[in-house]
Amino acid sequence: MTTTLPASSAPSGEDSNDTRAVAPAHAIARWLGSSGSWVLLLDIALIVFFSIVSPGHVFWSWANLESMLLSGTVTLLLALGIAMLLGAGAIDISVGANLVLASVAAALTIRTLAPYGVVFAIIMGALAALVAGALFGLLNGVIIGLFDVNSLIATLGTTGIGLAAALLLTGGSDIGGMPPELQAGFGLATIADVIPLPFLVAVVATIVLWVVLKKTRYGSRTLAIGSLRLAASRSGVRVEWHLLSLAVLTGVLAGLSGFISLSHYGATTITGHPNDALAAITAVVIGGTRLEGGRVSLIGAVWGTALAVILQGGLVIIGVQSFWQLGTVGFVLIVAVCLDRIQARRRPIL
């Protein structure tokens, strides 16, 4: 017995073509609907603009690309930690102070151990930076997670503590005289004479955290806490300890940033990071991570970091004064937050 489909239900070639045409269009619409996609398009537009207006088109050069990648490494690492914390509804504005203190710890360690071997001293210096960053993050985590203090207030307080500790350890002066191997072997080392080695470290960190966020229970719990903290707690998530672990993770990334900064400049830069937290938070929010938690876009944070670096580098090349650069970053942050608020009001309440 043969079953015959009704004429109206039989697929036609024209209908199949329509279906195949709608699918890519729908995918493009979804891609354009994300904040990170628009930031990427803005990045491309700014690259074209600065390449045209820069003297001798110097913006579009391998040397400038290498410089921007190196400049964006520290901001990206800090942004990754902040994005993870924001996913759980918390924030850390002390990452700049953590970076400075970690670089001081690394510099003191390298200077002390240099007589016993340069390579050994550099390795121990890197370890000291990571440990210092983790301990700083642990302090934040205890205050935020265990004592349930507002994360903004908590990290505002630890910012002052971290900077004061760095100044006390150094006597208010930067520590220089680092072994040249530190810069040559890592801080200024490149792959294929273009890609800075520290930038590859940031890329690996981005990939690892993306996998953790998307593919593991830890990432799911992070977003659950940010979406509805009480519900996450009632479902068995130990919210306080999870927030503490996120704060330590952010601290470790800040410590790594401190070592990278030290290896780049060959000295500590105690007063050179006053706006690092602002740049990192701007990159994260612009990229589509919600301030209230529950949604994280690490790829968006990458494009947001690129936007900050492109703006800063392009404005410097065309001769714009530094205070305009800071004002531009602040303006972009306000616009990003306003757009995020508008999108939040349009989302249906479930």
Beta strands, then each sheet from edge to edge (+ up, - down):
strand 1: 190-191
strand 2: 195-196
sheet 1: 1+ 2-
end
